[in-house]
Amino acid sequence: MIHSLFLVNASGDIFLEKHWKSVVSRSVCDYFFEAQERATEPENVPPVIPTPHHYLISVLRHRIYFVAVIQSEVPPLFVIEFLHRVVDTFQDYFGVCTEAAIKDNVVVVYELLEEMLDNGFPLATESNILKELIKPPTILRTMVNTITGSTNVGEQLPTGQLSVVPWRRTGVKYTNNEAYFDVVEEIDAIIDKSGSTITAEIQGVIDACVKLTGMPDLTLSFMNPRLLDDVSFHPCVRFKRWEAERILSFIPPDGNFRLLSYHVSSQNLVAIPVYVKHNITFREGSSQGRFDLTLGPKQTMGKAVESVLVSSQLPRGVLNANLNPSQGTYTFDPVTKLLSWDVGKINPQKLPSLKGTMSLQAGASKPDENPTINIQFKIQQMAISGLKVNRLDMYGEKYKPFKGIKYMTKAGKSVLQRMHIVNCK
Amino acid sequence: MSTGALYNDQGGAEAAVEAGQESTPTSSGSGAAFGLFSADFKKNEDLKEMLESSKESLKLEAMKRIVGLIAKGKNASELFPAVVKNVASKNIELKKLVYVYLVRYAEEQQDLALLSISTFQRALKDPNQFIRASALRVLSSIRVPIIVPIMMLAIKEAAADLSPYVRKTSAHAIQKLFSLDADQKEQLIEVIEKLLKDKSTLVAGSVVMAFEEVCPDRIDLIHKNYRKLCNLLVDVEEWGQVVIISMLTRYARTQFTSPWKEGAMFDENNEKAFYESDSEEKKGHTEEKPYIMDPDHRLLLRNTKPLLQSRNTAVVMSVAQLYWHLAPKHEVSIVTKSLVRLLRSHREVQYIVLQNIATMSIQRKGMFEPFMKSFYVRSTDATHIKTLKLEILTNLANEANISTILREFQTYVKSQDKAFAAATIQAIGRCATNISEVTDTCLNGLVLLLSNRDETVVAESVVVIKKLLQTQPTQHSEIIKHMAKLFDNITVPMARASILWLIGEYCERVPKIAPDVLRKMAKSFTAEEDIVKLQTVNLAAKLYLTNSKQTKLLTQYILNLGKYDQNYDIRDRTRFIRQLIVPSEKSGALNKYARRILLAPKPAPVLESSFKDRDRFQLGTLSHSLNSKATGYQELSDWPAVAPDQSVRNVEIIEAVKEWTPTVGKTKQPKSDDKFYSDDEDEKEEEGSDSSGSEDSSSSSSEGLFMYFTMQMFSSCLAAKYHFPRQPCLYQPSMVAVQVILSNSSDHSLEEIHIGDRSPASLSIHCFNTIERLEPEASVTVSMGIDFSDSTQAANFQLCTKEDQFSVSIQPAVGELLMPSSMTEQDFCKEQGKLQGMNETSATITMETANASSQAISKQVLSVANVGVVSSSQNNFSRFAGRTVSSGALVLVSLELKESSTALLTINTEKTVMASMLLRDIKQALTQA
């Protein structure tokens, strides 16, 4: 399966290598560098690269390429999924997954990688088990360790690996028993230039933070489970119960985990809570263009739209932009032509707008490509699909836990509005 | 050798110097004064000294720095002797780091690596399963050929270990040994065969992985385990699921007949409702059809379906490919939604999933058409994702949706990503050829694009228009004229060449323009790209043949230029054309046919998907992704015309139908072949429910509680049940008494029932006397004695009748290997005092409230283990004593009740393995209601 792993940073240096079988020379990465050079953008490096004797499968996260070396047939998704799991684990351990963090914790990284794969086959990828084996470094622990000389390798042997509920540690104890659930929904949409939605979908997750003593058995029910069109569960969820009763029944892992991710079918037409009006005009014979952008809230059930950020890749011909925001700040990068406007909170009484002029390169032809606007926003206390948790019950333990549920809606990777540039004669 | 060592030394020195610079910058000042080399030497000594010091913390610090060196890919092999000394360290972290080092460098320093082997051999015997497992892990990772026999031995032993975790590790070790020494294959296959029978979900994934690596062609090993694997699948860890599913896909293609027959397709509609109800197969319903799906085939499909909900994208993809390759056509579409869900995952996941959808969508448009909008391109997508989405949209295009798709394409053409815009134009071209209704619309749209300001867009349009015109060479002279006009402004060579070819091919439709274009080309010939030059020569030749009056001189001129071109292809072509078209003595017969050769009607190019023949590879594989066969790719075989024998998958004995029954004479239910599955499922559910901690087992009680195992033989009608009567064995004190009820459920009498071969051969069994005759419907109870030697390893023997023989395996629960022992509380405490430390195992348990009274505790403990109650003066203590049957070792169980139904359960015995198993069993009995 996975033979070796190389970590490559944005400038093309290998800063960590790990081999699970015989050592593969790092020169194998030359093929990767070639592909990297060919690609115009970092994201354009193909995930699977064949070389004469090996295959390179890579993922790009946090501006680091994780390049796995494979020697024979293996489902590529298997490797990709595993690499992402590695990144998630690093993030979980170090807070961030940057080159500096990995270099600082190189010993922990090595110990983790050693436990995660045996002979290239995943062994322990469950973060609960890993944390029993190797304690995550904290500032306090590092200090204590340097003074007392104790280690960050767990003294206990992991019992979780053998248990029938491998995701949960045994003997968990808390003085405050609490269970929090965050329902977070992300909208991805494409809006055409007149403002009508071409496609929109809601991708939701329920992230949980459960700190409960013992072996609690939880059930979570929804007011409107029908909304959930397509779901995928954490392994702890009893699938049969969901199939039969539409109730989530599970023994939760300890700490933070993603209980469920779901998709709300695009059949129910999704209303995008923000609209954008734009007017971009270039006049023939003038190197000046007019730019006018107005934002407004739409169907937010009285909740405020916050952290609004609008960004757009302006046409190449645009030399500079001289704009005037009614609120927030904007930046325009004349090299990448990226305009971004940090709006903040939308006040429905006074709609934010960004107006001004753009100057074109002298003699350049009027742009004929249509840029898109990417809109980011957040709305607290609301799940746009209307999903509502009905109740949360706990069995198997006697104490009364503190329960909390939070809702949030935000824009996903892409809420894209296609713009239209008017060229007047 | 000497030079090698020299290089190593230098390498090590270099590495050390860099390590020194990075980790201790303070001392670098003196290094410069000493000169580079001496400083290096010192650094290395430094690490060595640290490793040899007596302080753990210094050693640890040194190892951390060395691991840092390894991570950077620097050579630290020189330190091997110093590091290997610490292999037996007590400090866990230090030990782990030494392991990391050892595995990395053992291959290079084989002789020194041997020094560490004895440490691992010792650890392999450790009572702690994790230590055994990690010893085997490291031992098998040391790639030193000399220790192959040791590894082989260790693997064999570990494969029979009581701990499933150790067995899992041994499955991993199999692959490592195989890659080290392929000659061990036969022996390893034996181990694999044994491990495949394992019922633990921990082992299943790893052993199938080993199977795939070592002997993927030994499909016969799977037969007996097929149903078990299907049933375990849901509970196996996610990575194992992927491996098992892909192996089962291959297996199914060799064992079942194709579900894709005409008949099955025909019934698509009325069958759907029936399958969706997800009920058991109704035999009566399917029998009327020409195709009957093998129940085992259905089992696989049914048991993989829930995995579509997995959070692991690789699992979802592997189920999708399983359905694609194995399910009846109308059932495949259930995977669609899950695949589309994966598109919201990471970029790399999207890439692979889109590739697979592209292949699927060629054959089955209907599957993905409802989700068309999910494939709309976003400007934030990476280029290769965009291209794949475009590919899929093109595949999905049909008469009904083409207008929507074309409208979408129009936006893409205006994209800022020009490579993508060009790909869109190609896609429009493909839509135009595939759907004749829109050909004209597309063509007009493309012509409009010719006036686009971007060069790549125009060039791509020209190329696509050329292809389109070729498919429809009717009245398109207007477009050709238009393109000829544009010719001066187009600089992209491919586009220029395409226009030249078009004009040449249809020169008779544009008789006035063509010579003029040639004239312009003659002027710029030398400055053109090769591909344009070739087409110019081509155009000249065609014009010479059709319109020699106007173009003769021009052609001569161009041919002369071509003759002295730098590129030999062009020189070659020029010479060839000249001979072909210009009559001379040498040219001979060909000359007459020049017109027919050059102006022959040419077949239009077919515009088709690049994913067209990708389905020759199994979906989801690396080979599919690369569109070429990867090393180690296992071909998916075609369905057999006739299904091979189904009965090979029948398992003769089911041992694990566990029942806790207080009544002795429970009659055996008649079991049909159908019922077999549900049985297996029950078993699985029971395992599953153990995990959730709320089930019905062990609720009943009474002193005479036995454990029952039902055995069944399918191929004949002899059924056997056994139980442990918990009486001292009459034959030998070291044996456990077993009562077997044999019953004949066939219609003829069975003769000469006796016990045959046993395994292991050393197993001592006291057999019952041969039963001469057993009439139909009759049953007989016999008693046997088996010496299990205090292990829960199953006793296997052959049960023979006159005609037939079956293998029987009796596996005792650990509690049945004990005999009650009576002693006073004082004695108990005294004995307990002797069995401290290593011999003590304890756990804190939370009991079900119903079990909290001391009476209930006794009941539960006695139900699990054959021990005696020790009368206790303390209310919160319950004590039990027993001896193992074979060796008579004391086993002391004590339970101290604490507040709120928690209790401290302690077992003292020198049989530590038994203790941990007993602990588990008792714990389970007490924590369940």
HADDOCK unambig.tbl for C-alpha pairs under 7 A between the chains (distance, minus, plus):
assign (segid A and resid 15 and name CA) (segid B and resid 72 and name CA) 5.91 0.50 0.50
assign (segid A and resid 16 and name CA) (segid B and resid 71 and name CA) 5.02 0.50 0.50
assign (segid A and resid 16 and name CA) (segid B and resid 72 and name CA) 5.10 0.50 0.50
assign (segid A and resid 17 and name CA) (segid B and resid 71 and name CA) 5.19 0.50 0.50
assign (segid A and resid 17 and name CA) (segid B and resid 72 and name CA) 6.27 0.50 0.50
assign (segid A and resid 17 and name CA) (segid B and resid 73 and name CA) 6.24 0.50 0.50
assign (segid A and resid 18 and name CA) (segid B and resid 71 and name CA) 6.36 0.50 0.50
assign (segid A and resid 43 and name CA) (segid B and resid 382 and name CA) 5.89 0.50 0.50
assign (segid A and resid 44 and name CA) (segid B and resid 382 and name CA) 5.68 0.50 0.50
assign (segid A and resid 44 and name CA) (segid B and resid 383 and name CA) 6.09 0.50 0.50
assign (segid A and resid 44 and name CA) (segid B and resid 384 and name CA) 6.59 0.50 0.50
assign (segid A and resid 47 and name CA) (segid B and resid 348 and name CA) 5.85 0.50 0.50
assign (segid A and resid 59 and name CA) (segid B and resid 348 and name CA) 6.34 0.50 0.50
assign (segid A and resid 72 and name CA) (segid B and resid 630 and name CA) 6.40 0.50 0.50
assign (segid A and resid 72 and name CA) (segid B and resid 631 and name CA) 4.78 0.50 0.50
assign (segid A and resid 72 and name CA) (segid B and resid 632 and name CA) 5.33 0.50 0.50
assign (segid A and resid 73 and name CA) (segid B and resid 621 and name CA) 7.00 0.50 0.50
assign (segid A and resid 73 and name CA) (segid B and resid 622 and name CA) 5.72 0.50 0.50
assign (segid A and resid 73 and name CA) (segid B and resid 623 and name CA) 6.96 0.50 0.50
assign (segid A and resid 73 and name CA) (segid B and resid 630 and name CA) 5.64 0.50 0.50
assign (segid A and resid 73 and name CA) (segid B and resid 631 and name CA) 5.83 0.50 0.50
assign (segid A and resid 73 and name CA) (segid B and resid 632 and name CA) 5.35 0.50 0.50
assign (segid A and resid 73 and name CA) (segid B and resid 633 and name CA) 5.27 0.50 0.50
assign (segid A and resid 74 and name CA) (segid B and resid 621 and name CA) 6.24 0.50 0.50
assign (segid A and resid 74 and name CA) (segid B and resid 622 and name CA) 5.84 0.50 0.50
assign (segid A and resid 75 and name CA) (segid B and resid 620 and name CA) 5.76 0.50 0.50
assign (segid A and resid 75 and name CA) (segid B and resid 621 and name CA) 4.49 0.50 0.50
assign (segid A and resid 75 and name CA) (segid B and resid 622 and name CA) 5.43 0.50 0.50
assign (segid A and resid 76 and name CA) (segid B and resid 621 and name CA) 6.45 0.50 0.50
assign (segid A and resid 76 and name CA) (segid B and resid 622 and name CA) 5.46 0.50 0.50
assign (segid A and resid 77 and name CA) (segid B and resid 313 and name CA) 6.91 0.50 0.50
assign (segid A and resid 77 and name CA) (segid B and resid 314 and name CA) 4.97 0.50 0.50
assign (segid A and resid 77 and name CA) (segid B and resid 349 and name CA) 6.43 0.50 0.50
assign (segid A and resid 77 and name CA) (segid B and resid 352 and name CA) 6.87 0.50 0.50
assign (segid A and resid 78 and name CA) (segid B and resid 314 and name CA) 4.96 0.50 0.50
assign (segid A and resid 80 and name CA) (segid B and resid 348 and name CA) 6.93 0.50 0.50
assign (segid A and resid 80 and name CA) (segid B and resid 349 and name CA) 6.86 0.50 0.50
assign (segid A and resid 81 and name CA) (segid B and resid 313 and name CA) 6.59 0.50 0.50
assign (segid A and resid 81 and name CA) (segid B and resid 314 and name CA) 6.55 0.50 0.50
assign (segid A and resid 106 and name CA) (segid B and resid 68 and name CA) 6.25 0.50 0.50
assign (segid A and resid 107 and name CA) (segid B and resid 64 and name CA) 6.16 0.50 0.50
assign (segid A and resid 107 and name CA) (segid B and resid 67 and name CA) 6.51 0.50 0.50
assign (segid A and resid 107 and name CA) (segid B and resid 68 and name CA) 6.68 0.50 0.50
assign (segid A and resid 119 and name CA) (segid B and resid 176 and name CA) 6.96 0.50 0.50
assign (segid A and resid 122 and name CA) (segid B and resid 239 and name CA) 6.68 0.50 0.50
assign (segid A and resid 149 and name CA) (segid B and resid 57 and name CA) 5.58 0.50 0.50
assign (segid A and resid 151 and name CA) (segid B and resid 93 and name CA) 6.51 0.50 0.50
assign (segid A and resid 153 and name CA) (segid B and resid 92 and name CA) 6.96 0.50 0.50
assign (segid A and resid 153 and name CA) (segid B and resid 93 and name CA) 5.47 0.50 0.50
assign (segid A and resid 157 and name CA) (segid B and resid 130 and name CA) 6.96 0.50 0.50
assign (segid A and resid 162 and name CA) (segid B and resid 165 and name CA) 6.84 0.50 0.50
assign (segid A and resid 164 and name CA) (segid B and resid 691 and name CA) 5.12 0.50 0.50
assign (segid A and resid 165 and name CA) (segid B and resid 691 and name CA) 6.34 0.50 0.50
assign (segid A and resid 199 and name CA) (segid B and resid 373 and name CA) 6.16 0.50 0.50
assign (segid A and resid 231 and name CA) (segid B and resid 309 and name CA) 6.30 0.50 0.50
assign (segid A and resid 232 and name CA) (segid B and resid 309 and name CA) 4.47 0.50 0.50
assign (segid A and resid 232 and name CA) (segid B and resid 310 and name CA) 5.49 0.50 0.50
assign (segid A and resid 232 and name CA) (segid B and resid 311 and name CA) 5.43 0.50 0.50
assign (segid A and resid 233 and name CA) (segid B and resid 309 and name CA) 6.49 0.50 0.50
assign (segid A and resid 233 and name CA) (segid B and resid 310 and name CA) 6.17 0.50 0.50
assign (segid A and resid 233 and name CA) (segid B and resid 311 and name CA) 5.92 0.50 0.50
assign (segid A and resid 234 and name CA) (segid B and resid 311 and name CA) 6.42 0.50 0.50
assign (segid A and resid 369 and name CA) (segid B and resid 414 and name CA) 4.76 0.50 0.50
assign (segid A and resid 369 and name CA) (segid B and resid 415 and name CA) 5.98 0.50 0.50
assign (segid A and resid 369 and name CA) (segid B and resid 416 and name CA) 6.11 0.50 0.50
assign (segid A and resid 370 and name CA) (segid B and resid 414 and name CA) 5.95 0.50 0.50
assign (segid A and resid 370 and name CA) (segid B and resid 415 and name CA) 6.45 0.50 0.50
assign (segid A and resid 414 and name CA) (segid B and resid 380 and name CA) 6.99 0.50 0.50
